[in-house]
């Protein structure tokens, strides 16, 4: 299993993979994983199969599993890192011995109805596609063996399928305006409309400790602090300082969930000035290029392609001739407006549960460029993601604004009038 998602990891209690056999296959034995249910194996005498279900569900083994039950990249408790944070730990594997499947690629049938939970819903898997058989090199690299058949299954994630409500929200503030723009009301739910009573608790409640450690602590159902936004996580962006050639931002991520410590958390921001990020404190940083390089090779003279995908500033054009025919290649240069941030190992990679220690902070320094301005909310991010989920943003018309310079003109005019009246009275 490869987690190719750049900024979405699979957290505890980990993944579970299921499928439906095409015939009457069984699993004789497994390494690196196990079936959650053995099923009815009463027809077998002597050696009992590992799993006889027609629709098995496989989970990863836990760390510390005996070596004779392991395979490479197994035994992580089903936890897979995102591809950017730790590609070495974004891979998982298990090995199984299948019976009643046949012994050639003509008798083996591809399983169907693949499902992936990580740990809950959200992933939709396509049909298995037969590809070129995998090849395996022996340890001494002197022999290569080949699989009878190899198939790939691609699973895609949808936040709407995974959760009925958002999981995070964003708030703003700045040094040039006293207004603190909070998360939108009811971003992740409303207190008066909570479908499950007891889903939120006041921070000063005397029953907080008993409720947080109650029977539901292992259900991974959020128990959040009662707030106007009701989100488990809030991301706050504060425009802190303005220098001659630089400006400074402070980021604070607060956990309002009393039942969840977020391990290996990550943030993704979209802002045009990440092209000129100069320094970041106490967080890891990686630039992302979500647009890739979009290119078209036209087969018609002077055909302009993909003009709606990128601006003129990030568009490149190549003109050339082939046998007296003119061609144009247009493609978008990757723009560095998206950044991924995550905690430093053994320092702040854990976002602790709600409470005094339930936050992580960082500051960033940007160099000003030609597009820099504090007007019209330019200094605030366009999009924010926490652990791959899109966070609810405040409405643009509520962003902190620069002080109204027109008020200064009114005061000056009033001062002028008063001065004139004083002069006239004194003269008279």
Secondary structure, 3 states (H helix, E strand, C coil): CECCCCCCCECCCCEEEEEECCCCCEEEEEECEEECCCCCCCCCCCCCCCECCCCCEEEECCCCCCHHHCCCCCCCCCCECCCCCCHHHCECCCEEEEECCCCCCCCCCCCEEEEEEECCCCEEECCCEEECCCEEECCCCCCEEECCCEEECCEEECHHHHCCCCCEEEEEEECCEEEEECCCCCCCCCHHHCCCCCCEECCCCCCHHHHHCCHHHHCCCCCEECCCCCCCEEEEEEEEEECCCEEEEEEEEEECECCCCEECCEEEEECHHHHHEEEECCEEEEEECCCCCCEEECCCCCCCCCCCCCCHHHEEEEEEEECCEEEEEEEECCCCCEEEEEECCCCCCEECCCCCCCEEEEEEEEECCCCCCCHHHCCCCCEEEECCEECECCCHHHCCCCCCCHHHHHHHHHHHHHHHHHHHHHHC
